[in-house]
């Protein structure tokens, strides 16, 4: 699912960077492309649900072992920064080349694509860079360069803080100091909508964990999975047809319901899904974080001031470009996120050594 969602977001951005806006006399093949390209934001909402599920699991396990903010933050920051830092470096370099060396119409905003309405020159400033490193993009500063999708990474980070701060406050019956992190939402109140979607994933973990002992047998029947899948598909089509605004939480709840049934249904994934699952587990974060500046550079090299008409040739070019970007991000992941455990262990060992020296 992470693979599908990350590719869906990259597909949408590749489409609108290279292919012109919907017009008259569009073929059914091209119409399908425009339809699929409209699921980018919905895919991010579903990402939030998956994230809430896994982070709730991690928080629950850590609380059972004895909660420590330091180890939790090392865990989360190692996971995020090992990808974010090189992404900002590579993306900033590509954006600078596109804007200043190539004088790309894409980077200059001449192609007028709605997925890149940023003043790239201003968004490459050092203040924006620092703000992105502090996970304040789209909250106080814009995302760095062309990389608009980084907005959700900032949201994710603060959700990682908010959730355990709330849970600890409820369980300890006294407010956690980390509740002050909610102050960032004063600059972006819409974060609460994303957090509500994220909490749908946390709710999913609580429900499945609570019911893990002797679950309901009727949910082991595949028809229930088909019904849940149909409900999710219907909701996705509905939000695609009417717009996502105001429907984020119902979409998240529908997806959480589908995942609940999936987790309780005895079904095996076919072998042909294994490569996609492997990519999703090992490289989907890298694909999400890095794809946009790569696609923007591809657009700088492939088109001028006009995006391409949706012909078979131009759509084929877009798909080939997307495949190259997916492969590039997979290679990037081999040198970044796949070493998360090693970085985490290195930082944790360093902290333990400092504490040991401090007690001598």
C-alpha beads as a LAMMPS data file, in Angstrom:
LAMMPS data file: protein, C-alpha beads

360 atoms
359 bonds

1 atom types
1 bond types

-500.0 500.0 xlo xhi
-500.0 500.0 ylo yhi
-500.0 500.0 zlo zhi

Masses

1 110.0

Atoms # bond

1 1 1 0.000 0.000 0.000
2 1 1 2.850 2.375 0.744
3 1 1 4.255 1.595 -2.694
4 1 1 0.900 2.259 -4.367
5 1 1 0.333 5.518 -2.499
6 1 1 3.833 6.883 -3.112
7 1 1 3.648 6.019 -6.813
8 1 1 0.180 7.599 -7.030
9 1 1 1.545 10.874 -5.675
10 1 1 4.574 10.780 -7.992
11 1 1 2.366 9.923 -10.973
12 1 1 0.119 12.916 -10.319
13 1 1 3.049 15.305 -10.066
14 1 1 4.744 13.878 -13.139
15 1 1 1.497 14.174 -15.077
16 1 1 0.860 17.818 -14.237
17 1 1 4.495 18.858 -14.672
18 1 1 4.659 17.390 -18.180
19 1 1 1.084 17.119 -19.492
20 1 1 -1.108 20.122 -20.160
21 1 1 -4.347 20.770 -18.268
22 1 1 -7.514 18.928 -19.240
23 1 1 -9.105 20.288 -22.393
24 1 1 -11.499 19.373 -25.175
25 1 1 -11.277 16.279 -27.371
26 1 1 -9.321 14.204 -24.863
27 1 1 -9.082 10.501 -25.620
28 1 1 -10.440 7.936 -23.116
29 1 1 -6.857 6.807 -22.475
30 1 1 -5.782 10.341 -21.578
31 1 1 -8.968 10.888 -19.550
32 1 1 -7.989 7.916 -17.401
33 1 1 -4.634 9.574 -16.777
34 1 1 -6.262 12.826 -15.690
35 1 1 -8.602 10.871 -13.419
36 1 1 -5.779 8.964 -11.733
37 1 1 -3.700 12.136 -11.370
38 1 1 -6.406 13.575 -9.133
39 1 1 -5.696 11.191 -6.235
40 1 1 -2.463 12.763 -4.969
41 1 1 -3.893 14.499 -1.907
42 1 1 -6.173 11.583 -1.082
43 1 1 -3.099 9.335 -1.149
44 1 1 -1.435 11.539 1.466
45 1 1 -4.501 11.196 3.706
46 1 1 -4.221 7.415 3.421
47 1 1 -0.519 7.701 4.223
48 1 1 -1.485 9.477 7.446
49 1 1 -3.688 6.530 8.425
50 1 1 -0.872 4.025 7.845
51 1 1 1.537 6.234 9.787
52 1 1 -0.863 6.552 12.716
53 1 1 -1.242 2.777 12.850
54 1 1 2.491 2.052 12.969
55 1 1 3.468 4.905 15.277
56 1 1 0.684 4.005 17.711
57 1 1 2.107 0.487 17.747
58 1 1 5.591 1.838 18.467
59 1 1 4.359 4.168 21.209
60 1 1 2.329 1.395 22.843
61 1 1 5.331 -0.929 22.865
62 1 1 7.623 1.762 24.294
63 1 1 5.168 2.622 27.044
64 1 1 4.996 -1.018 28.052
65 1 1 8.794 -1.052 28.324
66 1 1 9.028 2.292 30.153
67 1 1 8.602 5.467 28.173
68 1 1 11.629 7.622 27.363
69 1 1 11.271 10.689 25.195
70 1 1 14.967 10.674 24.306
71 1 1 14.961 7.217 22.726
72 1 1 11.657 7.890 20.980
73 1 1 12.925 11.146 19.460
74 1 1 16.172 9.495 18.368
75 1 1 14.102 6.824 16.674
76 1 1 11.811 9.261 14.864
77 1 1 14.460 11.844 13.945
78 1 1 16.819 9.178 12.638
79 1 1 14.046 7.870 10.414
80 1 1 13.186 11.313 9.053
81 1 1 16.500 13.149 8.827
82 1 1 18.454 10.362 7.121
83 1 1 16.184 11.009 4.122
84 1 1 15.310 14.685 4.584
85 1 1 18.868 16.084 4.782
86 1 1 20.162 14.557 1.528
87 1 1 16.795 15.258 -0.113
88 1 1 17.164 18.954 0.656
89 1 1 20.744 18.940 -0.608
90 1 1 19.958 17.115 -3.857
91 1 1 16.660 18.875 -4.440
92 1 1 18.140 22.303 -3.774
93 1 1 21.014 21.625 -6.159
94 1 1 18.698 20.428 -8.930
95 1 1 16.352 23.378 -8.408
96 1 1 19.234 25.856 -8.533
97 1 1 20.491 24.274 -11.758
98 1 1 17.023 24.353 -13.271
99 1 1 16.326 27.934 -12.244
100 1 1 19.692 29.646 -12.737
101 1 1 21.711 27.489 -15.148
102 1 1 18.993 26.156 -17.443
103 1 1 16.576 29.053 -16.864
104 1 1 13.845 26.439 -17.033
105 1 1 10.303 27.649 -17.766
106 1 1 9.094 24.972 -15.349
107 1 1 11.170 26.341 -12.463
108 1 1 10.321 29.892 -13.470
109 1 1 6.592 29.210 -13.320
110 1 1 6.031 29.868 -17.018
111 1 1 4.341 26.491 -17.641
112 1 1 1.680 27.468 -15.092
113 1 1 1.147 24.037 -13.595
114 1 1 -0.901 24.049 -10.419
115 1 1 1.480 21.612 -8.702
116 1 1 4.278 24.216 -8.847
117 1 1 2.961 27.635 -7.949
118 1 1 5.958 28.496 -5.770
119 1 1 8.461 31.294 -6.298
120 1 1 11.389 28.864 -6.459
121 1 1 13.987 31.621 -6.115
122 1 1 12.553 32.753 -2.780
123 1 1 11.975 29.150 -1.632
124 1 1 15.711 28.393 -2.001
125 1 1 16.723 30.865 0.720
126 1 1 18.665 29.784 3.795
127 1 1 15.784 30.682 6.119
128 1 1 13.558 28.264 4.226
129 1 1 16.249 25.600 4.402
130 1 1 16.566 25.949 8.174
131 1 1 12.787 25.941 8.561
132 1 1 12.536 22.706 6.581
133 1 1 15.212 21.094 8.753
134 1 1 13.089 22.079 11.766
135 1 1 9.944 20.601 10.167
136 1 1 8.237 23.957 9.800
137 1 1 7.636 23.824 6.059
138 1 1 4.128 24.933 5.083
139 1 1 3.660 26.017 8.714
140 1 1 6.016 29.004 9.003
141 1 1 8.188 28.713 5.879
142 1 1 7.404 27.249 2.441
143 1 1 8.708 23.825 1.420
144 1 1 12.269 24.065 0.147
145 1 1 12.636 24.828 -3.547
146 1 1 10.153 23.025 -5.760
147 1 1 9.564 20.271 -3.236
148 1 1 5.994 21.048 -2.218
149 1 1 5.222 17.473 -1.060
150 1 1 7.463 18.040 1.959
151 1 1 4.521 19.773 3.660
152 1 1 3.188 16.422 4.828
153 1 1 6.564 15.484 6.315
154 1 1 6.334 18.485 8.647
155 1 1 2.814 17.461 9.629
156 1 1 3.989 13.902 10.301
157 1 1 6.771 15.065 12.599
158 1 1 4.458 17.114 14.787
159 1 1 1.902 14.299 14.865
160 1 1 4.716 12.097 16.204
161 1 1 5.069 14.548 19.107
162 1 1 1.420 15.315 19.689
163 1 1 0.199 11.740 19.954
164 1 1 2.460 10.452 22.766
165 1 1 2.178 13.809 24.552
166 1 1 -1.600 13.399 24.645
167 1 1 -1.436 9.732 25.573
168 1 1 1.058 10.282 28.377
169 1 1 -1.018 13.174 29.734
170 1 1 -4.144 10.994 29.828
171 1 1 -2.427 7.971 31.379
172 1 1 -0.424 9.964 33.935
173 1 1 -3.373 12.300 34.619
174 1 1 -1.118 15.308 34.351
175 1 1 -0.160 17.382 31.308
176 1 1 3.039 16.450 29.535
177 1 1 5.491 19.242 28.840
178 1 1 5.491 18.208 25.192
179 1 1 1.906 19.413 24.835
180 1 1 3.473 22.805 24.105
181 1 1 4.199 21.359 20.645
182 1 1 0.551 22.011 19.820
183 1 1 1.520 25.686 19.604
184 1 1 2.777 25.131 16.056
185 1 1 -0.834 24.620 14.974
186 1 1 -1.489 28.274 15.759
187 1 1 0.303 29.011 12.481
188 1 1 -1.482 26.232 10.560
189 1 1 -4.810 25.229 12.145
190 1 1 -5.509 22.906 9.207
191 1 1 -2.991 20.548 10.782
192 1 1 -5.775 19.352 13.073
193 1 1 -7.633 17.870 10.093
194 1 1 -4.531 15.882 9.166
195 1 1 -4.080 14.839 12.794
196 1 1 -7.673 13.588 12.951
197 1 1 -6.941 11.427 9.891
198 1 1 -3.698 10.237 11.490
199 1 1 -5.597 9.315 14.661
200 1 1 -7.826 7.047 12.565
201 1 1 -4.726 4.896 12.108
202 1 1 -4.010 5.002 15.843
203 1 1 -7.628 3.986 16.480
204 1 1 -7.171 1.105 14.051
205 1 1 -4.194 -0.134 16.076
206 1 1 -6.125 0.125 19.335
207 1 1 -9.112 -1.787 17.935
208 1 1 -7.057 -4.543 16.300
209 1 1 -4.734 -4.878 19.290
210 1 1 -7.643 -5.046 21.703
211 1 1 -9.378 -7.655 19.587
212 1 1 -6.276 -9.711 18.818
213 1 1 -7.319 -12.392 21.276
214 1 1 -9.946 -14.547 19.602
215 1 1 -11.200 -12.211 16.885
216 1 1 -14.617 -12.424 15.305
217 1 1 -14.781 -15.405 12.991
218 1 1 -17.148 -13.747 10.504
219 1 1 -14.358 -11.354 9.516
220 1 1 -12.338 -14.308 8.249
221 1 1 -14.654 -14.546 5.270
222 1 1 -13.358 -12.968 2.083
223 1 1 -16.708 -11.387 1.123
224 1 1 -16.266 -8.949 4.008
225 1 1 -12.932 -7.899 2.538
226 1 1 -14.551 -7.414 -0.872
227 1 1 -17.275 -5.275 0.705
228 1 1 -14.755 -3.160 2.592
229 1 1 -12.686 -2.744 -0.573
230 1 1 -15.768 -1.688 -2.521
231 1 1 -16.641 0.860 0.167
232 1 1 -13.133 2.302 -0.019
233 1 1 -13.231 2.441 -3.824
234 1 1 -16.610 4.172 -3.721
235 1 1 -15.336 6.734 -1.234
236 1 1 -12.264 7.434 -3.368
237 1 1 -14.389 7.936 -6.468
238 1 1 -16.736 10.174 -4.480
239 1 1 -13.989 12.466 -3.215
240 1 1 -12.424 12.496 -6.684
241 1 1 -15.710 13.614 -8.221
242 1 1 -16.728 16.147 -5.569
243 1 1 -13.417 17.295 -4.089
244 1 1 -11.595 16.174 -0.972
245 1 1 -12.105 19.269 1.172
246 1 1 -14.255 18.449 4.182
247 1 1 -14.157 14.732 3.445
248 1 1 -10.673 13.920 4.699
249 1 1 -11.773 12.285 7.948
250 1 1 -14.558 10.155 6.364
251 1 1 -12.000 8.964 3.799
252 1 1 -9.522 8.134 6.560
253 1 1 -12.178 6.245 8.538
254 1 1 -13.203 4.276 5.456
255 1 1 -9.600 3.305 4.795
256 1 1 -9.108 2.345 8.455
257 1 1 -12.219 0.166 8.211
258 1 1 -10.824 -1.549 5.121
259 1 1 -7.509 -2.165 6.912
260 1 1 -9.345 -3.547 9.942
261 1 1 -11.090 -6.153 7.797
262 1 1 -7.887 -6.891 5.883
263 1 1 -5.953 -7.504 9.104
264 1 1 -8.648 -9.851 10.386
265 1 1 -9.110 -11.792 7.154
266 1 1 -7.135 -14.953 6.498
267 1 1 -5.671 -14.194 3.109
268 1 1 -2.210 -14.514 1.579
269 1 1 -0.711 -11.958 -0.775
270 1 1 0.244 -13.320 -4.217
271 1 1 3.955 -13.644 -4.904
272 1 1 3.910 -11.108 -7.735
273 1 1 3.206 -8.394 -5.152
274 1 1 6.472 -9.104 -3.320
275 1 1 8.674 -6.648 -5.309
276 1 1 6.124 -3.883 -4.826
277 1 1 5.847 -4.611 -1.113
278 1 1 9.630 -4.640 -0.836
279 1 1 9.895 -1.280 -2.579
280 1 1 7.148 0.129 -0.379
281 1 1 8.894 -1.012 2.783
282 1 1 12.380 0.076 1.757
283 1 1 12.008 3.042 -0.570
284 1 1 8.520 4.583 -0.508
285 1 1 9.633 7.326 1.890
286 1 1 12.552 8.196 -0.392
287 1 1 10.252 8.237 -3.415
288 1 1 7.800 10.541 -1.700
289 1 1 10.499 12.897 -0.419
290 1 1 12.680 13.188 -3.524
291 1 1 10.446 12.630 -6.546
292 1 1 9.316 16.205 -7.109
293 1 1 12.681 17.933 -7.697
294 1 1 13.686 14.996 -9.910
295 1 1 10.497 15.337 -11.952
296 1 1 10.881 19.116 -12.105
297 1 1 14.403 18.701 -13.495
298 1 1 13.091 16.162 -16.009
299 1 1 10.472 18.707 -17.088
300 1 1 13.198 21.334 -17.427
301 1 1 15.062 19.045 -19.816
302 1 1 12.088 17.679 -21.765
303 1 1 9.739 20.627 -22.355
304 1 1 9.884 24.345 -23.030
305 1 1 7.284 26.869 -21.940
306 1 1 4.335 24.691 -22.979
307 1 1 3.398 21.393 -21.400
308 1 1 2.700 18.449 -23.680
309 1 1 -0.630 17.575 -25.227
310 1 1 -1.926 14.216 -23.887
311 1 1 -0.977 12.037 -26.852
312 1 1 0.148 8.407 -26.621
313 1 1 3.729 9.548 -27.208
314 1 1 3.719 12.256 -24.523
315 1 1 2.012 10.006 -21.973
316 1 1 4.550 7.295 -22.763
317 1 1 7.339 9.829 -22.220
318 1 1 5.811 10.828 -18.889
319 1 1 5.524 7.193 -17.770
320 1 1 9.106 6.449 -18.817
321 1 1 10.263 9.500 -16.850
322 1 1 8.293 8.322 -13.838
323 1 1 9.900 4.867 -14.001
324 1 1 13.363 6.449 -14.101
325 1 1 12.481 8.574 -11.060
326 1 1 11.130 5.535 -9.179
327 1 1 14.337 3.609 -9.912
328 1 1 16.490 6.606 -8.935
329 1 1 14.670 6.963 -5.622
330 1 1 15.125 3.226 -5.022
331 1 1 18.869 3.696 -5.466
332 1 1 18.746 6.757 -3.202
333 1 1 16.968 4.684 -0.543
334 1 1 19.768 2.101 -0.556
335 1 1 22.150 4.775 0.683
336 1 1 19.735 6.531 3.048
337 1 1 16.660 5.027 4.659
338 1 1 17.910 1.440 4.519
339 1 1 20.633 2.518 6.964
340 1 1 18.170 3.993 9.459
341 1 1 18.813 1.284 12.060
342 1 1 22.564 1.851 11.846
343 1 1 22.219 5.609 12.301
344 1 1 19.753 5.116 15.138
345 1 1 22.142 2.739 16.920
346 1 1 25.064 5.123 16.407
347 1 1 23.203 8.076 17.922
348 1 1 21.802 5.987 20.782
349 1 1 25.241 4.617 21.641
350 1 1 26.641 8.148 21.628
351 1 1 23.955 9.356 24.020
352 1 1 24.531 6.412 26.340
353 1 1 28.289 7.108 26.345
354 1 1 27.717 10.755 27.236
355 1 1 25.401 9.779 30.074
356 1 1 27.920 7.257 31.349
357 1 1 30.685 9.875 31.342
358 1 1 28.367 12.300 33.095
359 1 1 27.809 9.902 35.992
360 1 1 31.505 9.185 36.542

Bonds

1 1 1 2
2 1 2 3
3 1 3 4
4 1 4 5
5 1 5 6
6 1 6 7
7 1 7 8
8 1 8 9
9 1 9 10
10 1 10 11
11 1 11 12
12 1 12 13
13 1 13 14
14 1 14 15
15 1 15 16
16 1 16 17
17 1 17 18
18 1 18 19
19 1 19 20
20 1 20 21
21 1 21 22
22 1 22 23
23 1 23 24
24 1 24 25
25 1 25 26
26 1 26 27
27 1 27 28
28 1 28 29
29 1 29 30
30 1 30 31
31 1 31 32
32 1 32 33
33 1 33 34
34 1 34 35
35 1 35 36
36 1 36 37
37 1 37 38
38 1 38 39
39 1 39 40
40 1 40 41
41 1 41 42
42 1 42 43
43 1 43 44
44 1 44 45
45 1 45 46
46 1 46 47
47 1 47 48
48 1 48 49
49 1 49 50
50 1 50 51
51 1 51 52
52 1 52 53
53 1 53 54
54 1 54 55
55 1 55 56
56 1 56 57
57 1 57 58
58 1 58 59
59 1 59 60
60 1 60 61
61 1 61 62
62 1 62 63
63 1 63 64
64 1 64 65
65 1 65 66
66 1 66 67
67 1 67 68
68 1 68 69
69 1 69 70
70 1 70 71
71 1 71 72
72 1 72 73
73 1 73 74
74 1 74 75
75 1 75 76
76 1 76 77
77 1 77 78
78 1 78 79
79 1 79 80
80 1 80 81
81 1 81 82
82 1 82 83
83 1 83 84
84 1 84 85
85 1 85 86
86 1 86 87
87 1 87 88
88 1 88 89
89 1 89 90
90 1 90 91
91 1 91 92
92 1 92 93
93 1 93 94
94 1 94 95
95 1 95 96
96 1 96 97
97 1 97 98
98 1 98 99
99 1 99 100
100 1 100 101
101 1 101 102
102 1 102 103
103 1 103 104
104 1 104 105
105 1 105 106
106 1 106 107
107 1 107 108
108 1 108 109
109 1 109 110
110 1 110 111
111 1 111 112
112 1 112 113
113 1 113 114
114 1 114 115
115 1 115 116
116 1 116 117
117 1 117 118
118 1 118 119
119 1 119 120
120 1 120 121
121 1 121 122
122 1 122 123
123 1 123 124
124 1 124 125
125 1 125 126
126 1 126 127
127 1 127 128
128 1 128 129
129 1 129 130
130 1 130 131
131 1 131 132
132 1 132 133
133 1 133 134
134 1 134 135
135 1 135 136
136 1 136 137
137 1 137 138
138 1 138 139
139 1 139 140
140 1 140 141
141 1 141 142
142 1 142 143
143 1 143 144
144 1 144 145
145 1 145 146
146 1 146 147
147 1 147 148
148 1 148 149
149 1 149 150
150 1 150 151
151 1 151 152
152 1 152 153
153 1 153 154
154 1 154 155
155 1 155 156
156 1 156 157
157 1 157 158
158 1 158 159
159 1 159 160
160 1 160 161
161 1 161 162
162 1 162 163
163 1 163 164
164 1 164 165
165 1 165 166
166 1 166 167
167 1 167 168
168 1 168 169
169 1 169 170
170 1 170 171
171 1 171 172
172 1 172 173
173 1 173 174
174 1 174 175
175 1 175 176
176 1 176 177
177 1 177 178
178 1 178 179
179 1 179 180
180 1 180 181
181 1 181 182
182 1 182 183
183 1 183 184
184 1 184 185
185 1 185 186
186 1 186 187
187 1 187 188
188 1 188 189
189 1 189 190
190 1 190 191
191 1 191 192
192 1 192 193
193 1 193 194
194 1 194 195
195 1 195 196
196 1 196 197
197 1 197 198
198 1 198 199
199 1 199 200
200 1 200 201
201 1 201 202
202 1 202 203
203 1 203 204
204 1 204 205
205 1 205 206
206 1 206 207
207 1 207 208
208 1 208 209
209 1 209 210
210 1 210 211
211 1 211 212
212 1 212 213
213 1 213 214
214 1 214 215
215 1 215 216
216 1 216 217
217 1 217 218
218 1 218 219
219 1 219 220
220 1 220 221
221 1 221 222
222 1 222 223
223 1 223 224
224 1 224 225
225 1 225 226
226 1 226 227
227 1 227 228
228 1 228 229
229 1 229 230
230 1 230 231
231 1 231 232
232 1 232 233
233 1 233 234
234 1 234 235
235 1 235 236
236 1 236 237
237 1 237 238
238 1 238 239
239 1 239 240
240 1 240 241
241 1 241 242
242 1 242 243
243 1 243 244
244 1 244 245
245 1 245 246
246 1 246 247
247 1 247 248
248 1 248 249
249 1 249 250
250 1 250 251
251 1 251 252
252 1 252 253
253 1 253 254
254 1 254 255
255 1 255 256
256 1 256 257
257 1 257 258
258 1 258 259
259 1 259 260
260 1 260 261
261 1 261 262
262 1 262 263
263 1 263 264
264 1 264 265
265 1 265 266
266 1 266 267
267 1 267 268
268 1 268 269
269 1 269 270
270 1 270 271
271 1 271 272
272 1 272 273
273 1 273 274
274 1 274 275
275 1 275 276
276 1 276 277
277 1 277 278
278 1 278 279
279 1 279 280
280 1 280 281
281 1 281 282
282 1 282 283
283 1 283 284
284 1 284 285
285 1 285 286
286 1 286 287
287 1 287 288
288 1 288 289
289 1 289 290
290 1 290 291
291 1 291 292
292 1 292 293
293 1 293 294
294 1 294 295
295 1 295 296
296 1 296 297
297 1 297 298
298 1 298 299
299 1 299 300
300 1 300 301
301 1 301 302
302 1 302 303
303 1 303 304
304 1 304 305
305 1 305 306
306 1 306 307
307 1 307 308
308 1 308 309
309 1 309 310
310 1 310 311
311 1 311 312
312 1 312 313
313 1 313 314
314 1 314 315
315 1 315 316
316 1 316 317
317 1 317 318
318 1 318 319
319 1 319 320
320 1 320 321
321 1 321 322
322 1 322 323
323 1 323 324
324 1 324 325
325 1 325 326
326 1 326 327
327 1 327 328
328 1 328 329
329 1 329 330
330 1 330 331
331 1 331 332
332 1 332 333
333 1 333 334
334 1 334 335
335 1 335 336
336 1 336 337
337 1 337 338
338 1 338 339
339 1 339 340
340 1 340 341
341 1 341 342
342 1 342 343
343 1 343 344
344 1 344 345
345 1 345 346
346 1 346 347
347 1 347 348
348 1 348 349
349 1 349 350
350 1 350 351
351 1 351 352
352 1 352 353
353 1 353 354
354 1 354 355
355 1 355 356
356 1 356 357
357 1 357 358
358 1 358 359
359 1 359 360
